[in-house]
Amino acid sequence: MSQPNTFDIVILGAGSGGYACALRAAQLGLTVALIEKAEVGGTCLHRGCIPTKALLHAGEVADQTRESEQFGVKADLVGIDMAGVNAYKDGVVSRLYKGLQGLLKQPSITHVAGAGKLVATDTVEVDGKRYTGRNIVLATGSYSRSLPGLEIDGRRVIASEHALRLDHVPASAIVLGGGVIGCEFASAWKSFGVDVTIVEALPRLVAAEDEEISKAVERAFRKRGIAFKTGKPFEKVEHTENGVRATIAGGETIEAELLLVAVGRGPTTQDLGYEQQGITLDRGFVITNERLHTGVGNIYAVGDIVPGLQLAHRGFQQGIFVAEEIAGKNPAVIDENGIPRVTYSDPEVASVGITEAKAKEQYGADKVSTYNYNLGGNGKSQILKTAGFIKLVRVNDGPVVGVHMVGARVGELIGEAQLIFNWEAYPDEVAQLVHAHPTQNEALGEAHLALAGKPLHAHA
């Protein structure tokens, strides 16, 4: 007989990685204790992906209204009602949250509300009560990081979770960090009419992306009136009568109503008992092997606490992987390069695989070719009045190893792109597939036609 409070899997954290693990484990006939101190769904659903994308969509509607006359539609943008924007955003989150709560109401899943701590290699304690697992999955997620000496007060100096709860449109804002989070908020705020300046210590915006993509984003941001200072490390911030004054490298100062700190997310692993149980941490991240095992007992880790891309869909897939691993299914190892990445700014950025620079480093400069297909030649992109391009990186006489896209709605094209990469497709294999006309997806087909040596609407 099973002991009370003994489960096949005890999962600490019910974000994307934790709840996916619980649902898949239940499907596989395993008993689960799912422990969460806040709401199931974690950062992504409540304070990250979903609400920020809702904010960006509201910004897109504002821009479309502002620019409607170029499509022959006369409309006036009266203003942004932040109470209305927040009600719309919160409604989206609420509906998804209710759906997730319903999915987790299963006989084999015990939802435990409270802050858990690992107290043995097979036990998590919550409010004095112990839950023992034949397997433990650590899925405690991440938090908004700051810089040394930079205090987030939630009013003038804010993190992304505060930015999602603003009850008014600020007149001006400094965004500290030109990565995904910083560019998304800068883009949404600019659409709402905010005077935005991004400060980034690295030499370019969205620096993890291919260099040509970064340059295209910078060009588009300049055109939109989003100011940015790259290669300029932050030095200090002071409060002024009306907001904040930031000092950056070289003594330059920028004043604004508020400062958004978007310098990345740190792993939530402190004071949770991990190290005491022998788990190896590196700068707070849990070190695992490729099968997400920590090397201690039957303890696994998934999501943002594992070094790599901090993306909800990565955590989600890792959660499924670990449930199947525990159930003895021997799932295929997840290829980190095969995980699609999207920045939902205007323009959007979507990529999968490796950059041109990385490919040349990996295979040799003479073994790699690239092709850029300009969206100017794509019918649907013309209809949408968007600029941008699709860049393919391939190994000569080999598969496509990188797909990098910039332009409106390119995030919706990443599905086929990740299949091309993950199935190691050759350009001529993709070229023979029929792409619907007129779609932006057709641009992926045209790019592969060109790379296969038969360009129809472009020069080889």
C-alpha positions as CSV (number, residue, x, y, z in Angstrom):
1,M,0.0,0.0,0.0
2,S,1.2,3.5,-0.8
3,Q,1.9,5.7,2.2
4,P,-0.3,8.8,2.6
5,N,1.5,11.9,1.0
6,T,3.7,9.6,-1.0
7,F,3.6,10.1,-4.8
8,D,5.3,8.9,-7.9
9,I,6.3,12.5,-8.6
10,V,6.4,15.5,-6.4
11,I,6.7,18.7,-8.5
12,L,7.9,21.9,-6.9
13,G,6.4,24.8,-9.0
14,A,3.4,24.9,-11.2
15,G,4.5,27.1,-14.1
16,S,4.8,25.9,-17.7
17,G,7.3,23.2,-16.8
18,G,5.7,22.0,-13.6
19,Y,2.1,21.8,-14.8
20,A,3.1,20.2,-18.2
21,C,5.0,17.5,-16.2
22,A,2.0,16.9,-14.0
23,L,-0.5,16.6,-16.9
24,R,1.7,14.2,-18.8
25,A,2.5,12.1,-15.8
26,A,-1.2,11.8,-15.0
27,Q,-1.8,10.6,-18.6
28,L,0.9,8.0,-18.0
29,G,-0.8,6.7,-14.9
30,L,1.5,8.3,-12.3
31,T,0.4,10.0,-9.1
32,V,1.5,13.6,-8.7
33,A,1.7,16.2,-5.9
34,L,1.9,19.6,-7.6
35,I,3.2,22.3,-5.2
36,E,2.8,26.0,-6.0
37,K,3.1,29.1,-3.7
38,A,1.2,31.4,-6.0
39,E,-1.2,30.6,-9.0
40,V,-0.8,27.6,-11.3
41,G,0.4,28.8,-14.6
42,G,3.4,30.7,-13.2
43,T,5.1,33.7,-14.6
44,C,4.2,33.0,-18.2
45,L,0.4,33.0,-17.7
46,H,0.1,35.7,-15.0
47,R,3.1,38.0,-15.3
48,G,4.9,37.2,-18.5
49,C,4.1,35.9,-22.0
50,I,0.3,36.1,-22.0
51,P,-0.3,39.5,-20.5
52,T,2.6,41.2,-22.4
53,K,1.4,39.8,-25.7
54,A,-2.1,41.2,-24.9
55,L,-0.5,44.6,-24.2
56,L,1.3,44.4,-27.5
57,H,-1.9,43.5,-29.4
58,A,-3.6,46.5,-27.8
59,G,-0.7,48.6,-29.1
60,E,-1.0,47.1,-32.5
61,V,-4.7,48.1,-32.6
62,A,-3.7,51.6,-31.6
63,D,-1.2,51.8,-34.4
64,Q,-3.6,50.5,-36.9
65,T,-6.2,53.1,-35.9
66,R,-3.6,55.8,-36.1
67,E,-2.5,54.7,-39.5
68,S,-5.8,53.6,-40.9
69,E,-6.1,56.3,-43.6
70,Q,-3.3,54.6,-45.7
71,F,-5.8,51.7,-46.1
72,G,-8.6,54.1,-47.0
73,V,-10.3,53.8,-43.6
74,K,-10.9,57.0,-41.7
75,A,-10.6,56.6,-38.0
76,D,-9.4,58.8,-35.1
77,L,-7.4,57.5,-32.1
78,V,-9.0,59.3,-29.2
79,G,-6.6,57.9,-26.7
80,I,-5.5,54.9,-24.7
81,D,-7.8,53.8,-21.8
82,M,-5.4,51.9,-19.5
83,A,-8.3,50.6,-17.4
84,G,-9.8,49.1,-20.6
85,V,-6.5,47.7,-21.8
86,N,-6.0,46.1,-18.4
87,A,-9.5,44.7,-18.3
88,Y,-9.0,43.1,-21.7
89,K,-5.5,41.7,-20.7
90,D,-6.8,40.4,-17.4
91,G,-9.8,38.8,-19.1
92,V,-7.4,36.8,-21.4
93,V,-5.4,35.7,-18.4
94,S,-8.5,34.8,-16.4
95,R,-10.0,32.6,-19.1
96,L,-6.7,30.7,-19.6
97,Y,-6.2,30.3,-15.8
98,K,-9.7,28.8,-15.4
99,G,-9.0,26.4,-18.2
100,L,-5.7,25.3,-16.6
101,Q,-7.3,24.9,-13.2
102,G,-9.9,22.6,-14.8
103,L,-7.3,20.5,-16.5
104,L,-5.4,20.0,-13.3
105,K,-8.5,18.7,-11.4
106,Q,-7.7,15.0,-11.8
107,P,-7.8,12.2,-9.3
108,S,-4.1,11.5,-9.8
109,I,-3.0,15.1,-9.3
110,T,-2.9,16.6,-5.8
111,H,-2.6,20.4,-6.0
112,V,-0.8,21.7,-2.9
113,A,-1.0,25.5,-2.3
114,G,1.9,26.8,-0.4
115,A,5.7,27.5,-0.4
116,G,7.6,24.2,-0.6
117,K,11.2,23.4,0.4
118,L,13.3,20.4,-0.5
119,V,14.1,18.8,2.9
120,A,15.4,15.4,1.7
121,T,16.3,13.9,-1.7
122,D,12.8,12.5,-1.9
123,T,10.8,15.0,0.2
124,V,9.3,18.5,-0.1
125,E,7.9,20.2,3.0
126,V,5.0,22.7,2.8
127,D,3.8,24.5,5.9
128,G,5.2,21.8,8.1
129,K,3.6,19.0,6.1
130,R,5.8,16.6,4.1
131,Y,5.2,15.2,0.6
132,T,7.4,12.3,-0.4
133,G,8.1,11.5,-4.0
134,R,9.7,8.5,-5.7
135,N,10.8,11.2,-8.0
136,I,11.2,15.0,-7.5
137,V,10.9,17.6,-10.2
138,L,12.2,21.1,-9.4
139,A,10.4,23.7,-11.5
140,T,10.6,26.9,-9.4
141,G,11.0,29.3,-12.3
142,S,12.6,32.7,-12.4
143,Y,12.3,36.3,-11.1
144,S,13.0,39.7,-12.6
145,R,16.6,40.5,-12.1
146,S,18.1,43.9,-11.3
147,L,21.7,45.3,-11.3
148,P,23.9,45.7,-8.2
149,G,22.8,48.8,-6.3
150,L,19.7,49.3,-8.5
151,E,16.6,49.0,-6.3
152,I,13.3,48.3,-7.9
153,D,10.7,50.3,-5.9
154,G,7.6,49.3,-8.0
155,R,6.7,53.0,-8.6
156,R,9.4,55.0,-10.4
157,V,11.9,52.1,-10.9
158,I,9.9,49.1,-12.0
159,A,10.2,45.5,-13.3
160,S,8.0,43.9,-15.9
161,E,5.4,42.7,-13.4
162,H,4.8,46.3,-12.3
163,A,4.8,47.5,-16.0
164,L,1.8,45.1,-16.6
165,R,-0.2,46.7,-13.8
166,L,0.3,50.4,-14.7
167,D,-3.0,52.3,-14.4
168,H,-1.9,55.1,-16.7
169,V,0.2,55.7,-19.8
170,P,3.5,57.3,-18.7
171,A,4.6,60.3,-20.7
172,S,8.1,58.9,-21.0
173,A,10.1,55.8,-20.0
174,I,13.6,54.5,-20.0
175,V,13.9,50.8,-20.7
176,L,17.1,49.3,-19.2
177,G,17.9,46.3,-21.4
178,G,17.5,45.8,-25.1
179,G,16.8,42.1,-25.1
180,V,13.4,40.4,-25.7
181,I,11.5,41.9,-22.7
182,G,13.0,45.4,-23.1
183,C,12.2,45.5,-26.8
184,E,8.6,44.2,-26.3
185,F,7.8,46.8,-23.6
186,A,9.4,49.6,-25.6
187,S,7.4,48.6,-28.7
188,A,4.1,48.4,-26.8
189,W,4.7,51.7,-25.0
190,K,5.6,53.5,-28.2
191,S,2.3,52.3,-29.7
192,F,0.6,53.9,-26.7
193,G,2.3,57.2,-27.3
194,V,5.1,56.9,-24.7
195,D,8.5,58.7,-25.4
196,V,10.8,55.6,-25.0
197,T,14.6,55.3,-24.8
198,I,16.2,51.9,-24.5
199,V,19.6,51.6,-22.8
200,E,21.6,48.5,-23.7
201,A,25.2,47.6,-22.5
202,L,25.8,45.2,-25.5
203,P,26.6,46.6,-28.9
204,R,23.2,45.9,-30.4
205,L,19.5,45.3,-29.6
206,V,18.2,41.7,-29.4
207,A,21.9,40.7,-29.3
208,A,21.2,37.0,-29.1
209,E,19.7,37.1,-32.6
210,D,21.6,37.1,-35.9
211,E,23.4,40.4,-36.5
212,E,21.4,41.3,-39.6
213,I,18.2,40.8,-37.7
214,S,19.4,43.1,-35.0
215,K,20.2,45.8,-37.5
216,A,16.7,45.5,-39.1
217,V,15.1,45.9,-35.7
218,E,17.2,49.0,-35.0
219,R,16.3,50.5,-38.3
220,A,12.6,49.9,-37.7
221,F,12.8,51.3,-34.1
222,R,14.5,54.4,-35.4
223,K,11.7,54.8,-38.0
224,R,9.1,54.4,-35.2
225,G,10.8,57.0,-33.1
226,I,12.1,54.6,-30.4
227,A,15.4,56.0,-29.2
228,F,18.1,53.5,-28.1
229,K,21.6,53.7,-26.7
230,T,23.7,50.6,-27.4
231,G,27.1,49.8,-26.0
232,K,26.2,52.1,-23.1
233,P,26.4,50.4,-19.7
234,F,24.0,51.8,-17.0
235,E,25.7,53.6,-14.1
236,K,23.1,55.0,-11.7
237,V,19.6,56.3,-11.3
238,E,18.4,59.2,-9.2
239,H,14.8,60.2,-8.4
240,T,13.8,63.7,-9.7
241,E,10.7,65.8,-8.9
242,N,8.8,64.2,-11.9
243,G,10.5,60.8,-12.3
244,V,14.0,59.5,-12.7
245,R,17.3,60.5,-14.1
246,A,19.5,57.7,-15.4
247,T,23.3,58.1,-16.0
248,I,24.9,55.8,-18.5
249,A,28.5,55.3,-19.7
250,G,30.3,58.5,-20.6
251,G,28.3,60.5,-18.0
252,E,25.3,61.0,-20.4
253,T,21.9,61.4,-18.5
254,I,18.4,60.6,-19.6
255,E,15.3,61.8,-17.8
256,A,11.9,60.1,-17.9
257,E,8.8,59.4,-15.8
258,L,9.9,55.9,-15.0
259,L,12.6,53.3,-15.5
260,L,11.8,49.8,-16.5
261,V,14.5,47.3,-15.5
262,A,14.5,44.5,-18.1
263,V,18.0,43.0,-17.7
264,G,16.9,39.4,-17.7
265,R,15.5,36.9,-15.3
266,G,17.3,35.0,-12.5
267,P,16.6,31.5,-11.4
268,T,14.4,31.1,-8.3
269,T,16.5,28.6,-6.3
270,Q,17.6,30.5,-3.2
271,D,16.6,29.1,0.3
272,L,14.8,26.2,-1.2
273,G,17.1,23.5,0.2
274,Y,18.6,22.5,-3.1
275,E,22.3,22.9,-2.2
276,Q,21.8,21.2,1.2
277,Q,20.6,18.1,-0.7
278,G,23.7,18.1,-2.8
279,I,22.3,19.6,-6.0
280,T,24.9,21.6,-8.0
281,L,24.1,25.2,-8.6
282,D,26.0,27.6,-10.9
283,R,25.1,31.3,-10.4
284,G,21.8,30.0,-9.0
285,F,21.0,27.7,-12.0
286,V,20.5,24.0,-11.4
287,I,23.0,21.9,-13.4
288,T,21.6,18.8,-15.0
289,N,22.7,16.3,-17.7
290,E,21.0,16.3,-21.1
291,R,18.2,14.1,-19.6
292,L,17.5,16.9,-17.1
293,H,18.6,14.8,-14.1
294,T,20.5,16.6,-11.4
295,G,22.8,13.8,-10.5
296,V,21.2,13.5,-7.0
297,G,18.7,10.7,-6.2
298,N,15.7,10.8,-8.5
299,I,15.7,14.6,-8.7
300,Y,15.1,16.3,-12.1
301,A,14.9,20.0,-13.0
302,V,13.0,21.8,-15.7
303,G,12.3,25.3,-17.0
304,D,14.0,28.6,-16.2
305,I,16.1,27.2,-13.4
306,V,18.0,25.1,-16.0
307,P,20.7,27.0,-17.9
308,G,19.6,27.9,-21.4
309,L,16.7,29.7,-23.1
310,Q,14.2,31.0,-20.6
311,L,11.1,30.3,-22.6
312,A,7.8,28.9,-21.5
313,H,7.6,26.5,-24.4
314,R,11.0,25.1,-23.5
315,G,9.9,24.5,-19.9
316,F,6.7,23.0,-21.2
317,Q,8.5,20.5,-23.4
318,Q,11.0,19.7,-20.6
319,G,8.1,19.0,-18.3
320,I,6.7,16.5,-20.7
321,F,10.2,15.0,-21.3
322,V,10.8,14.4,-17.6
323,A,7.3,12.8,-17.0
324,E,8.1,10.4,-19.9
325,E,11.6,9.8,-18.7
326,I,10.2,8.8,-15.2
327,A,7.6,6.6,-16.8
328,G,10.4,4.7,-18.7
329,K,9.4,6.0,-22.2
330,N,13.1,7.0,-23.0
331,P,12.1,10.2,-24.8
332,A,14.4,11.8,-27.4
333,V,16.7,14.5,-25.9
334,I,15.5,18.0,-26.6
335,D,17.8,19.9,-29.0
336,E,18.2,23.4,-27.6
337,N,19.0,24.9,-31.0
338,G,15.7,23.5,-32.3
339,I,13.6,25.6,-29.8
340,P,11.9,28.5,-31.7
341,R,12.5,32.0,-30.3
342,V,10.1,34.9,-30.9
343,T,10.3,38.6,-29.9
344,Y,6.8,40.1,-30.2
345,S,7.8,43.7,-30.9
346,D,6.9,45.7,-34.0
347,P,8.5,44.4,-36.1
348,E,8.4,40.8,-34.8
349,V,11.5,38.7,-34.7
350,A,11.4,34.9,-35.0
351,S,14.3,32.4,-35.3
352,V,15.3,28.8,-34.9
353,G,18.7,27.1,-35.2
354,I,22.0,29.0,-35.2
355,T,23.1,32.4,-36.5
356,E,25.4,32.9,-39.5
357,A,28.3,33.8,-37.1
358,K,27.7,30.6,-35.1
359,A,27.4,28.4,-38.2
360,K,30.7,29.8,-39.6
361,E,32.4,29.1,-36.3
362,Q,31.0,25.6,-36.1
363,Y,31.4,24.5,-39.7
364,G,34.0,26.9,-41.2
365,A,33.3,30.1,-43.1
366,D,33.7,28.4,-46.5
367,K,31.2,25.7,-45.7
368,V,28.3,28.0,-45.0
369,S,26.0,30.0,-47.3
370,T,23.1,32.3,-46.5
371,Y,20.2,33.8,-48.4
372,N,18.0,36.8,-47.5
373,Y,14.5,36.9,-49.0
374,N,13.1,40.4,-48.8
375,L,9.4,40.5,-47.8
376,G,9.0,43.3,-50.3
377,G,8.5,40.5,-52.9
378,N,5.7,38.9,-50.9
379,G,2.1,39.7,-51.7
380,K,0.7,39.4,-48.2
381,S,3.5,41.5,-46.7
382,Q,2.7,44.2,-49.3
383,I,-1.0,44.0,-48.3
384,L,0.0,44.3,-44.6
385,K,2.5,47.1,-45.5
386,T,5.3,45.4,-43.6
387,A,9.0,45.4,-44.4
388,G,11.5,42.8,-43.3
389,F,13.2,39.6,-44.6
390,I,13.8,35.9,-44.1
391,K,17.4,34.8,-43.7
392,L,18.4,31.2,-44.3
393,V,21.7,29.8,-43.1
394,R,22.7,26.4,-44.6
395,V,25.7,24.1,-44.6
396,N,26.8,23.8,-48.3
397,D,25.4,20.7,-49.8
398,G,23.7,20.1,-46.4
399,P,20.6,21.1,-44.4
400,V,19.3,24.5,-43.3
401,V,20.8,25.1,-39.9
402,G,19.2,28.6,-39.2
403,V,16.0,30.4,-40.1
404,H,15.9,34.1,-39.0
405,M,12.9,36.3,-39.7
406,V,12.0,39.9,-39.1
407,G,8.7,41.7,-40.0
408,A,5.0,41.9,-39.0
409,R,3.6,38.5,-37.9
410,V,6.7,36.5,-38.6
411,G,6.1,34.7,-35.3
412,E,3.3,32.9,-37.0
413,L,5.8,31.5,-39.5
414,I,8.1,29.8,-37.0
415,G,6.1,26.6,-37.0
416,E,7.3,25.6,-40.4
417,A,10.7,27.0,-39.8
418,Q,11.2,24.8,-36.7
419,L,10.2,21.7,-38.7
420,I,12.7,22.7,-41.4
421,F,15.5,22.9,-38.8
422,N,14.5,20.0,-36.6
423,W,13.9,17.6,-39.6
424,E,17.2,18.7,-41.1
425,A,15.6,19.7,-44.4
426,Y,17.6,20.6,-47.5
427,P,16.6,23.7,-49.4
428,D,15.5,21.7,-52.5
429,E,13.2,19.5,-50.2
430,V,11.4,22.6,-48.9
431,A,11.4,24.1,-52.4
432,Q,9.2,21.3,-53.7
433,L,6.5,21.9,-51.1
434,V,3.5,24.0,-52.1
435,H,3.0,27.2,-50.1
436,A,-0.4,28.9,-50.1
437,H,-0.7,32.2,-52.0
438,P,-1.0,34.9,-50.9
439,T,0.4,34.2,-47.4
440,Q,3.6,35.4,-45.7
441,N,4.4,31.7,-45.3
442,E,4.9,31.7,-49.1
443,A,8.1,33.8,-48.4
444,L,9.6,30.8,-46.6
445,G,8.9,28.7,-49.7
446,E,10.4,31.4,-52.0
447,A,13.5,31.7,-49.9
448,H,14.1,28.0,-50.1
449,L,13.5,28.0,-53.9
450,A,16.2,30.7,-54.2
451,L,18.6,28.8,-52.0
452,A,17.9,25.7,-54.0
453,G,19.1,27.6,-57.1
454,K,15.8,28.4,-58.7
455,P,14.7,31.9,-57.6
456,L,11.5,33.0,-59.3
457,H,10.8,36.3,-57.6
458,A,14.3,37.2,-56.4
459,H,17.9,37.2,-57.6
460,A,20.1,34.3,-56.6
